[in-house]
Amino acid sequence: MSRNRERKPVIDLYYYTSPNVRKVLIALEETGLEYSIKWTDIREGDQFLDEFLRINPNAKVPAVVDHDGPGGRPLALFESGAILSYLAEKSGRLLPEDPARRWEAICWTFWQAANQGPMVGQATHFLRYAPQVGVDSEYAKGRYLTETRRLYQVLDDRLADREYLVGEFSIADIACYPWTRVAAGHGIDVADYPNVKAWTDRIAARPSAKVKIAEPARAAATGEYTPEQFQRLFRPASTS
């Protein structure tokens, strides 16, 4: 973890083990900005506490507070794409200097937030979590897995002739990678997309992608939820 023991960490990262939060962790490591972890157990409802809602009214992780924001004032940020853009601007890293490629990186970051993340997340839900409460919808699984496969092909085509999404490592790669690293969870064999596989392995080899955060003993994630935790996380209208 990037810390100077003689200085107080500047950025608080409200953290839980999820692909969206991992994006921010990787970016913080890549930029070398000082940070500390604020464990936020979304299974137990930490995201609905007043303290957290003042930072993110949408009650989702990730969120950050930069205690040395613009003008030296604290700044709270939520939504992973916005956080990645802010960290890139603050550090002067992770976005190309060339304006055209810079905007390409921003496009791919938005693509991830609007397409890859939501669709892959829904595929994961209906393949892995919904069956825990007896929901097995062929329609939902078919819809989201088909779209997930399409998005993997978009990514694979883009990476056919380049090492990274815009030629150099950027927030676009950081945004997309945490989902492809858990491809099996949403029904994808990443080996079926060789360019994505090579790109995923390339990023996985970076020190920033290898950082692990020690979880509190009470928060060890198992992928299984009590009925109360399931309702809190997924808020289904019905599980019948």
PLY file of the C-alpha trace (Angstrom):
ply
format ascii 1.0
element vertex 240
property float x
property float y
property float z
element edge 239
property int vertex1
property int vertex2
end_header
0.00 0.00 0.00
1.34 3.38 -0.97
1.99 5.14 2.34
4.57 7.33 3.96
4.59 6.47 7.66
5.45 10.07 8.60
2.44 11.53 6.80
-1.27 11.12 7.31
-2.91 9.48 4.26
-4.63 12.10 2.17
-7.36 10.01 0.51
-9.82 7.74 2.31
-11.08 4.85 0.17
-14.37 3.38 1.34
-13.69 -0.22 0.49
-15.36 -3.56 -0.01
-14.19 -6.48 -2.13
-15.83 -5.79 -5.48
-14.59 -5.11 -9.03
-15.75 -1.50 -8.92
-13.79 -0.78 -5.76
-10.73 -2.61 -7.05
-10.55 -0.09 -9.91
-9.92 2.70 -7.42
-7.44 0.67 -5.40
-5.39 -0.05 -8.54
-5.49 3.61 -9.57
-4.33 4.78 -6.15
-1.44 2.33 -6.27
-0.51 3.40 -9.81
-0.54 7.10 -8.99
1.32 6.76 -5.69
-1.19 9.00 -3.92
-1.41 8.56 -0.16
-4.51 6.65 0.94
-6.10 4.73 3.75
-8.76 2.03 3.72
-12.15 2.57 5.33
-13.72 -0.89 5.38
-17.40 -0.64 4.40
-19.27 -3.91 4.88
-22.13 -3.61 2.42
-23.56 -6.96 3.56
-24.19 -5.48 6.99
-25.53 -2.16 5.73
-22.56 0.15 6.36
-23.42 1.93 3.10
-26.71 3.13 4.61
-25.16 4.80 7.64
-25.56 8.57 7.78
-21.79 9.04 7.77
-21.49 7.18 4.47
-24.59 8.75 2.89
-23.01 12.17 3.39
-20.21 10.96 1.10
-22.33 9.01 -1.39
-26.09 9.66 -1.29
-26.52 6.67 -3.64
-25.31 4.26 -0.92
-22.78 2.41 -3.07
-19.06 1.69 -2.91
-16.58 2.87 -3.99
-16.41 6.34 -2.57
-13.45 8.47 -1.59
-12.73 11.55 0.45
-9.69 13.55 -0.60
-8.68 15.60 2.44
-6.47 17.73 0.19
-8.93 18.44 -2.60
-9.18 21.54 -4.78
-8.13 24.60 -2.84
-6.92 22.37 -0.02
-10.48 21.57 1.03
-11.88 18.06 1.55
-13.72 16.63 -1.43
-16.04 13.59 -1.41
-16.43 11.66 -4.65
-18.50 8.69 -5.74
-18.98 6.67 -8.96
-15.85 4.80 -10.01
-15.51 6.53 -13.40
-15.57 9.96 -11.79
-13.09 8.85 -9.13
-10.69 7.44 -11.73
-10.87 10.66 -13.75
-10.21 12.73 -10.64
-7.22 10.64 -9.57
-5.76 10.87 -13.07
-6.15 14.65 -13.09
-4.81 15.07 -9.56
-1.73 12.95 -10.20
-1.08 13.86 -13.83
-0.97 10.14 -14.66
-3.11 7.43 -16.27
-4.41 9.57 -19.12
-2.53 10.16 -22.39
-1.08 13.60 -22.99
-2.23 13.52 -26.61
-5.75 15.07 -26.58
-7.23 12.62 -29.10
-6.03 9.55 -27.23
-7.01 11.17 -23.94
-10.60 11.39 -25.13
-10.41 7.83 -26.42
-9.48 6.73 -22.90
-12.41 8.67 -21.47
-14.75 7.04 -24.03
-13.64 3.56 -23.00
-13.98 4.47 -19.33
-17.57 5.55 -19.96
-18.12 2.39 -22.04
-17.14 0.34 -19.05
-19.42 2.22 -16.67
-22.41 2.20 -19.02
-22.03 -1.23 -20.63
-19.50 -3.72 -19.30
-20.10 -3.17 -15.59
-23.93 -3.19 -15.57
-24.36 -6.07 -18.02
-21.66 -8.27 -16.50
-23.00 -7.49 -13.04
-26.48 -8.63 -14.04
-25.09 -11.80 -15.61
-23.26 -12.52 -12.36
-26.42 -11.93 -10.35
-28.65 -14.27 -12.34
-26.02 -16.96 -12.78
-24.59 -16.98 -9.26
-26.74 -15.19 -6.70
-30.39 -15.46 -7.77
-30.29 -19.28 -7.60
-29.46 -18.96 -3.88
-33.05 -17.83 -3.33
-34.61 -20.22 -5.82
-34.73 -17.88 -8.81
-33.61 -19.55 -12.04
-34.70 -17.43 -14.99
-33.59 -18.71 -18.39
-34.73 -15.45 -19.94
-32.60 -13.31 -17.60
-29.56 -15.58 -17.88
-29.86 -15.69 -21.66
-30.28 -11.94 -22.03
-27.38 -10.91 -19.83
-24.97 -13.65 -20.82
-25.56 -12.95 -24.51
-24.85 -9.27 -23.98
-21.81 -10.08 -21.83
-20.39 -12.21 -24.64
-20.97 -9.37 -27.10
-19.13 -6.95 -24.86
-16.21 -9.34 -24.48
-16.01 -9.48 -28.26
-15.99 -5.68 -28.47
-13.09 -5.66 -26.02
-11.29 -8.46 -27.83
-11.58 -6.66 -31.18
-10.26 -3.46 -29.67
-7.23 -5.25 -28.25
-6.38 -7.10 -31.45
-3.60 -4.70 -32.42
-2.61 -2.97 -29.18
-1.37 -3.85 -25.70
-3.77 -1.49 -23.93
-7.10 0.05 -24.88
-5.64 3.34 -26.11
-2.10 2.12 -26.69
-0.79 3.06 -23.26
-1.98 1.97 -19.83
-4.73 4.29 -18.63
-7.84 4.60 -16.50
-9.72 2.83 -19.31
-7.75 -0.38 -18.66
-8.12 0.05 -14.91
-11.87 0.41 -15.30
-12.34 -2.73 -17.41
-9.79 -5.13 -15.92
-11.37 -5.93 -12.54
-14.36 -7.49 -14.30
-12.38 -9.64 -16.73
-10.25 -10.98 -13.87
-13.43 -12.62 -12.47
-14.79 -13.77 -15.83
-15.72 -17.23 -14.60
-18.21 -15.71 -12.16
-20.31 -14.36 -15.01
-20.13 -17.42 -17.23
-17.18 -16.48 -19.42
-14.07 -18.48 -20.23
-11.67 -15.64 -20.91
-9.53 -18.00 -23.01
-12.30 -17.76 -25.65
-11.18 -14.14 -26.14
-7.40 -14.43 -26.61
-6.71 -10.71 -26.85
-8.65 -10.05 -23.66
-6.86 -12.97 -21.99
-3.41 -11.60 -22.89
-4.40 -8.08 -21.79
-5.85 -9.38 -18.51
-2.65 -11.31 -17.79
-0.58 -8.25 -18.67
-2.41 -6.08 -16.15
-2.49 -8.83 -13.52
1.32 -8.84 -13.58
1.47 -5.17 -12.53
2.26 -4.60 -8.83
-0.87 -2.46 -8.45
-3.09 -5.38 -9.45
-1.50 -7.69 -6.88
-2.26 -5.57 -3.82
-4.51 -7.31 -1.31
-6.44 -5.66 1.50
-6.76 -7.65 4.71
-10.43 -8.15 5.47
-11.78 -7.92 9.01
-12.41 -11.44 10.32
-16.15 -10.78 10.55
-16.26 -9.70 6.93
-14.65 -12.63 5.14
-16.70 -12.88 1.94
-18.03 -16.31 1.03
-20.46 -15.49 -1.76
-23.31 -16.85 0.37
-25.78 -14.49 2.03
-28.35 -14.74 4.77
-31.89 -13.78 3.69
-31.43 -10.40 5.39
-28.13 -9.74 3.63
-29.58 -10.80 0.27
-32.50 -8.40 0.67
-30.17 -5.61 1.76
-27.79 -6.08 -1.18
-30.14 -6.92 -4.04
-33.53 -5.57 -2.88
-35.60 -8.00 -4.94
-39.30 -7.23 -5.25
-39.92 -10.95 -4.87
-37.88 -14.11 -4.53
-40.75 -16.40 -5.47
0 1
1 2
2 3
3 4
4 5
5 6
6 7
7 8
8 9
9 10
10 11
11 12
12 13
13 14
14 15
15 16
16 17
17 18
18 19
19 20
20 21
21 22
22 23
23 24
24 25
25 26
26 27
27 28
28 29
29 30
30 31
31 32
32 33
33 34
34 35
35 36
36 37
37 38
38 39
39 40
40 41
41 42
42 43
43 44
44 45
45 46
46 47
47 48
48 49
49 50
50 51
51 52
52 53
53 54
54 55
55 56
56 57
57 58
58 59
59 60
60 61
61 62
62 63
63 64
64 65
65 66
66 67
67 68
68 69
69 70
70 71
71 72
72 73
73 74
74 75
75 76
76 77
77 78
78 79
79 80
80 81
81 82
82 83
83 84
84 85
85 86
86 87
87 88
88 89
89 90
90 91
91 92
92 93
93 94
94 95
95 96
96 97
97 98
98 99
99 100
100 101
101 102
102 103
103 104
104 105
105 106
106 107
107 108
108 109
109 110
110 111
111 112
112 113
113 114
114 115
115 116
116 117
117 118
118 119
119 120
120 121
121 122
122 123
123 124
124 125
125 126
126 127
127 128
128 129
129 130
130 131
131 132
132 133
133 134
134 135
135 136
136 137
137 138
138 139
139 140
140 141
141 142
142 143
143 144
144 145
145 146
146 147
147 148
148 149
149 150
150 151
151 152
152 153
153 154
154 155
155 156
156 157
157 158
158 159
159 160
160 161
161 162
162 163
163 164
164 165
165 166
166 167
167 168
168 169
169 170
170 171
171 172
172 173
173 174
174 175
175 176
176 177
177 178
178 179
179 180
180 181
181 182
182 183
183 184
184 185
185 186
186 187
187 188
188 189
189 190
190 191
191 192
192 193
193 194
194 195
195 196
196 197
197 198
198 199
199 200
200 201
201 202
202 203
203 204
204 205
205 206
206 207
207 208
208 209
209 210
210 211
211 212
212 213
213 214
214 215
215 216
216 217
217 218
218 219
219 220
220 221
221 222
222 223
223 224
224 225
225 226
226 227
227 228
228 229
229 230
230 231
231 232
232 233
233 234
234 235
235 236
236 237
237 238
238 239
